[in-house]
Structure formats: structure tokens, C-alpha cells
Amino acid sequence: MRKKSHDDTTVNSVLLRRPIQRWFPLFILPTFLCFLIGFIWPFLQGIYLSFCNFNTPKDAQWVGFSNYVKAFKDAGFIHAFWNTAAFAVVSILLINVVAFAIAYALTQKMRGANLFRTVFFMPNLIGGVVLGYIWSMIFDAILRNYSTYLTANATYGFWGLVILVAWQQIGYMMIIYIAGLQAIPGDMMEAAKIDGANGWQTLFKVTIPNVMPSITICTFLTLTNSFKLFDQNLALTGGAPSVMMAGTKVNMTELLALNIYSTYNINKNWHGAAQAKAVVFFLLVAVLAIAQQTATRKKEVQQ
């Protein structure tokens, strides 16, 4: 009797799958067309325009690699790259360490844990531009006591941006870490206690290895978000202060995304160079993200 019921279920499952397998291209087609029109075509056109001088895509004129040469000779672009790299390293470490620490504390059966989770997550719901202007007023109110302001000092601007982004993203990463911590098998933790492992040994030998999938995701998100950061940078400092380097005006707190935006708005002769910077920017983020994913996934353990 059980065998018959199992056979009937299998037959019904096959009958349900057949029309889905037959007609799935029809259902996928609208989404696939939107993907082609909204992403693939603009992406390929952007690569082509990086080799052209243009005001609009219709009047593009092929110039070869001159835009890339122009981009790499731009002192502002090189400075923005190193500035972004430093910002990414600091942000990745700060956000992930603090987010994991909060998540670990909130999974230790403390009172009011759900309330604290909500409070820590709320800054992630506020838009980047709004956050930028809010924190700009906060920092300037503090720095006014020292007869200065945020955009007058590159160091203040850099760390102000780090604090803003950390405050916004820690709550989001905390949620991912909480999910990872709650997925650790209870019998594994019990076995560690029976074997006499103390709190630190349990943390580094059991907890962290089992949370590596969450660490992979959070590191990926903080890495890509740090390199793609634009609206907070624009609203908080706008790249200021500016100095002259090799006859070129360089914005000291400008990150890569804002530098590309600023380059495009110089004049139409720089549109191609801005597009070349965008292509280099994409390749850089893609390579770093793939390398990070590969490195952290090797350390994940199978549960």
C-alpha cells in the first residue's frame, strides 16, 4: 500500500513537471529580455564607449586606448583608488568585527535581545544621502569647538565617512551573523563543553569556523559596498578638501565612484575618460570580490 502511494506521488510529480519544463522559456523570456535591455546592453555599450570620445552615444568617435591612458594619468583617479582601498580595509574590519560581536552578544539569551536587534538594524533603513547630511551636521557641531569643520581636514573627512558607513551597515551585517550563529548545531556546542573547552576556545575552534558562510557573505557585502560607495561620500564631504597635485586639482576625501562622477561632469572631452574609469572600476571590484569569495569559502566547514 505504501509503495502504491509512493508511485502515485511520483507520477503526479512527473505530470506537474512536464508542462513547466515545456513552457518555462515562455515565462523566463520577459525577465530575460528586461535583463538584456536593462543590464547587458548598457554594459556592453559602456565598454565600447570607453574607447570613444562622445557627448551622447550616437556621436561616439573611436579613439582607442587614449581614454585609459588619460584615466591613469589623472592624479585624482590614482588618489581616489588608494583612498578607496584604505577605506575598504578599515570598513571591512570595523563593520565585521563589531557586527559579529553584537550578534554574538545578542544570541546569549540576554533580555531585550529582539529590541536591541531592531534598534541596531534601523540605521540601515535610512538613505545614504540623508545620513550624509545628518552626520555632516553632527560632525561640524563637534568640530566647531576646535575652530574647524569636517571638509577642512582630509583626516576628519575620511574617519567621518568610516563612522557613517559603519553606523549604517553594522546592523545589517549583524542580522546575517545572528542567522549564522543560530544555525550552529547545538550538539556541537554541547560536545565542546563536555570536552572542557572554555569560552574563547569554543569561540575560535567551534563558533567562528561554523559561521564562515556568514563571514563570507558579510565580507563580500562590505567589500563591494565600500568600493561602490557614492551617495554618502557626496553628501558628507563631496570630496573636500581639495589640493593641487602635479598641476591637477585632487579631492582628498573622494572615493572612486565619486571621482568617476566628477570626471564625467568636467566637460564632454572627459566623458570617454570617465567611462574608461568606470570599466576599470568594474574589473577591480569583480576581481577583488571573486578573490575574496574564493579565499573565504575554502575556510568554510561542512555541517
C-alpha positions as CSV (number, residue, x, y, z in Angstrom):
1,M,0.0,0.0,0.0
2,R,2.8,2.4,0.8
3,K,4.5,1.5,-2.4
4,K,1.4,2.3,-4.4
5,S,1.1,5.7,-2.7
6,H,4.7,6.5,-3.4
7,D,4.2,5.5,-7.1
8,D,1.2,7.8,-7.3
9,T,3.1,10.7,-5.9
10,T,6.0,10.1,-8.3
11,V,3.5,10.0,-11.3
12,N,1.8,13.2,-10.1
13,S,5.1,14.9,-9.7
14,V,6.2,14.0,-13.2
15,L,2.9,15.2,-14.6
16,L,3.3,18.5,-12.9
17,R,6.8,19.0,-14.1
18,R,6.1,18.3,-17.7
19,P,4.2,21.4,-18.6
20,I,6.6,23.5,-16.5
21,Q,9.6,22.1,-18.4
22,R,7.8,22.6,-21.7
23,W,6.7,26.2,-21.2
24,F,9.4,27.6,-18.9
25,P,11.1,29.5,-21.7
26,L,7.9,31.5,-22.2
27,F,7.8,32.5,-18.6
28,I,11.5,33.3,-18.4
29,L,11.5,35.3,-21.6
30,P,10.1,38.7,-20.2
31,T,12.6,38.7,-17.3
32,F,15.4,37.7,-19.6
33,L,14.6,40.5,-22.1
34,C,14.5,43.0,-19.2
35,F,17.9,41.8,-18.1
36,L,19.3,42.1,-21.6
37,I,17.8,45.6,-22.1
38,G,18.5,46.9,-18.7
39,F,21.9,45.4,-17.9
40,I,23.7,43.5,-20.7
41,W,23.2,46.0,-23.5
42,P,24.1,49.1,-21.4
43,F,27.1,47.2,-20.0
44,L,28.4,46.3,-23.5
45,Q,27.7,49.8,-24.8
46,G,29.6,51.2,-21.8
47,I,32.7,49.1,-22.7
48,Y,32.5,50.3,-26.3
49,L,32.1,54.0,-25.2
50,S,35.2,53.7,-23.0
51,F,37.2,53.6,-26.3
52,C,35.4,56.6,-27.8
53,N,35.1,60.4,-27.4
54,F,31.4,61.2,-27.1
55,N,28.9,63.6,-25.8
56,T,26.0,61.2,-26.4
57,P,26.3,57.6,-27.5
58,K,25.1,58.5,-31.0
59,D,28.0,60.8,-31.8
60,A,30.7,58.5,-30.4
61,Q,34.1,58.6,-32.2
62,W,36.6,55.7,-31.8
63,V,39.9,56.8,-30.2
64,G,41.3,53.5,-29.0
65,F,43.1,53.3,-25.6
66,S,43.6,57.0,-25.2
67,N,40.8,57.3,-22.6
68,Y,42.5,54.6,-20.5
69,V,45.9,56.4,-20.7
70,K,44.1,59.7,-19.8
71,A,42.4,58.0,-16.8
72,F,45.6,56.5,-15.4
73,K,47.5,59.8,-15.8
74,D,44.8,61.5,-13.7
75,A,46.3,62.2,-10.3
76,G,42.8,62.4,-8.8
77,F,41.9,58.9,-10.0
78,I,45.0,57.4,-8.6
79,H,44.5,59.1,-5.2
80,A,40.8,58.1,-5.2
81,F,41.9,54.5,-5.8
82,W,44.3,54.4,-2.8
83,N,41.8,56.3,-0.7
84,T,39.1,53.8,-1.5
85,A,41.5,50.9,-0.8
86,A,42.3,52.3,2.7
87,F,38.6,53.0,3.3
88,A,37.6,49.4,2.3
89,V,40.2,47.8,4.6
90,V,39.2,49.9,7.6
91,S,35.5,49.5,6.9
92,I,35.6,45.7,6.3
93,L,37.5,45.1,9.6
94,L,35.5,47.6,11.7
95,I,32.0,46.6,10.4
96,N,32.5,42.9,10.6
97,V,34.2,42.7,13.9
98,V,31.6,45.0,15.6
99,A,28.7,43.3,13.8
100,F,29.9,39.8,14.9
101,A,30.5,41.0,18.5
102,I,27.0,42.4,18.7
103,A,25.4,39.3,17.1
104,Y,27.3,37.1,19.5
105,A,26.1,39.1,22.5
106,L,22.5,39.1,21.3
107,T,22.4,35.3,20.9
108,Q,23.5,34.7,24.5
109,K,19.9,34.7,25.9
110,M,20.0,38.2,27.1
111,R,16.9,40.2,28.0
112,G,15.6,42.6,25.4
113,A,17.6,41.0,22.6
114,N,14.8,41.5,20.0
115,L,14.6,45.2,20.9
116,F,18.3,45.6,20.5
117,R,18.3,43.9,17.1
118,T,15.6,46.3,15.9
119,V,17.5,49.3,17.2
120,F,20.8,48.3,15.6
121,F,19.2,47.5,12.3
122,M,17.2,50.7,12.0
123,P,20.1,52.9,10.6
124,N,20.2,50.6,7.5
125,L,16.7,51.8,6.6
126,I,17.8,55.4,6.2
127,G,19.0,56.6,2.8
128,G,22.7,57.4,2.2
129,V,22.2,61.0,1.2
130,V,20.0,61.7,4.3
131,L,22.6,60.0,6.5
132,G,25.4,62.1,4.9
133,Y,23.7,65.4,5.7
134,I,22.7,64.3,9.2
135,W,26.2,63.2,10.1
136,S,27.7,66.3,8.4
137,M,25.8,68.5,10.8
138,I,26.8,66.3,13.8
139,F,30.5,66.3,13.0
140,D,30.5,70.0,12.2
141,A,28.8,70.7,15.5
142,I,31.5,68.7,17.3
143,L,34.4,70.1,15.4
144,R,33.2,73.7,15.7
145,N,34.6,73.6,19.3
146,Y,38.1,73.1,17.7
147,S,37.6,76.0,15.2
148,T,37.4,73.7,12.2
149,Y,34.9,71.7,10.2
150,L,34.6,68.3,8.5
151,T,35.5,69.3,5.0
152,A,38.6,71.4,6.0
153,N,40.6,68.3,7.0
154,A,41.1,65.2,5.0
155,T,41.7,63.0,8.1
156,Y,38.5,64.2,9.7
157,G,36.6,63.6,6.4
158,F,38.0,60.1,6.0
159,W,37.2,58.9,9.5
160,G,33.8,60.7,9.4
161,L,32.9,58.6,6.4
162,V,34.1,55.4,8.1
163,I,31.9,56.2,11.1
164,L,28.9,57.0,9.0
165,V,29.1,53.8,6.9
166,A,29.8,51.6,9.9
167,W,26.8,53.1,11.8
168,Q,24.6,52.3,8.7
169,Q,25.8,48.8,7.9
170,I,26.7,47.2,11.2
171,G,23.0,46.4,11.9
172,Y,22.5,44.7,8.6
173,M,25.6,42.5,8.9
174,M,24.6,41.7,12.5
175,I,21.4,40.1,11.2
176,I,23.4,37.8,8.9
177,Y,25.7,36.9,11.7
178,I,22.8,36.1,14.0
179,A,21.4,33.8,11.4
180,G,24.8,32.0,11.1
181,L,25.2,31.7,14.9
182,Q,21.7,30.3,15.3
183,A,22.4,27.7,12.7
184,I,25.3,26.1,14.6
185,P,24.2,22.6,15.8
186,G,23.5,22.5,19.5
187,D,25.1,19.1,19.9
188,M,28.4,20.5,18.6
189,M,28.4,23.2,21.3
190,E,27.5,20.7,23.9
191,A,30.3,18.5,22.8
192,A,32.7,21.4,23.2
193,K,31.6,22.0,26.8
194,I,31.9,18.3,27.6
195,D,35.4,18.3,26.3
196,G,36.3,21.1,28.6
197,A,36.6,23.9,26.1
198,N,36.5,27.4,27.7
199,G,34.6,30.3,26.1
200,W,37.5,31.6,24.0
201,Q,38.3,28.1,22.7
202,T,34.7,27.5,21.8
203,L,34.5,30.8,20.0
204,F,37.6,30.3,17.9
205,K,37.5,26.5,17.4
206,V,33.8,25.9,17.0
207,T,31.7,29.1,16.6
208,I,33.8,31.0,14.1
209,P,34.5,28.0,11.8
210,N,30.8,27.2,11.7
211,V,29.9,30.9,10.9
212,M,32.3,31.1,8.0
213,P,29.4,31.1,5.4
214,S,28.1,34.3,7.1
215,I,31.6,35.8,7.2
216,T,31.9,35.1,3.5
217,I,28.6,36.9,2.8
218,C,29.3,39.8,5.1
219,T,32.9,40.3,3.8
220,F,31.6,40.3,0.3
221,L,28.9,42.8,1.0
222,T,31.2,45.2,3.0
223,L,33.9,44.9,0.3
224,T,31.6,45.7,-2.6
225,N,29.7,48.4,-0.7
226,S,33.0,50.1,0.3
227,F,34.2,50.3,-3.3
228,K,30.8,51.3,-4.7
229,L,30.1,54.0,-2.0
230,F,28.8,57.1,-3.7
231,D,25.9,58.9,-2.1
232,Q,27.3,59.0,1.4
233,N,30.6,60.4,0.1
234,L,28.8,63.0,-2.0
235,A,26.6,64.2,0.9
236,L,29.1,64.1,3.7
237,T,32.2,65.7,2.2
238,G,31.7,66.0,-1.6
239,G,35.4,65.0,-1.8
240,A,36.6,68.1,0.0
241,P,39.1,69.4,0.9
242,S,40.9,69.9,-2.5
243,V,44.7,70.4,-3.1
244,M,46.8,70.8,-6.2
245,M,48.9,67.8,-7.2
246,A,51.1,67.9,-10.3
247,G,49.0,70.8,-11.6
248,T,45.8,68.8,-11.1
249,K,43.1,69.6,-8.5
250,V,42.7,66.5,-6.3
251,N,39.8,66.0,-3.9
252,M,41.3,64.4,-0.8
253,T,38.3,62.5,0.5
254,E,37.0,61.5,-2.9
255,L,36.4,57.7,-3.4
256,L,36.4,56.0,-6.8
257,A,32.6,56.2,-7.6
258,L,32.5,59.9,-6.8
259,N,35.7,60.5,-8.8
260,I,34.1,58.9,-11.9
261,Y,31.0,61.1,-11.4
262,S,33.1,64.2,-11.0
263,T,35.2,63.3,-14.1
264,Y,32.2,63.0,-16.3
265,N,30.9,66.4,-15.2
266,I,34.2,68.2,-16.1
267,N,33.3,68.6,-19.8
268,K,32.4,66.5,-22.8
269,N,36.1,65.9,-23.5
270,W,36.3,63.8,-20.3
271,H,33.2,61.7,-20.9
272,G,35.3,58.9,-22.5
273,A,37.9,59.0,-19.7
274,A,35.1,58.8,-17.1
275,Q,33.7,55.7,-18.9
276,A,37.2,54.2,-19.0
277,K,37.5,54.7,-15.3
278,A,34.1,53.0,-14.8
279,V,35.3,49.9,-16.8
280,V,38.5,49.7,-14.7
281,F,36.4,50.2,-11.6
282,F,34.1,47.3,-12.6
283,L,37.1,45.0,-13.3
284,L,38.7,45.9,-10.0
285,V,35.6,45.2,-7.9
286,A,34.9,42.0,-9.8
287,V,38.4,40.6,-9.3
288,L,38.5,41.6,-5.6
289,A,35.1,40.1,-4.9
290,I,35.9,36.8,-6.7
291,A,39.3,36.6,-4.9
292,Q,37.6,37.2,-1.5
293,Q,34.8,34.7,-2.2
294,T,37.4,32.0,-3.2
295,A,39.6,32.7,-0.1
296,T,36.8,32.7,2.5
297,R,34.9,29.7,1.1
298,K,37.9,27.5,1.4
299,K,37.7,28.0,5.2
300,E,34.0,27.0,5.4
301,V,33.2,23.8,7.2
302,Q,30.6,21.3,6.2
303,Q,27.9,20.7,8.9
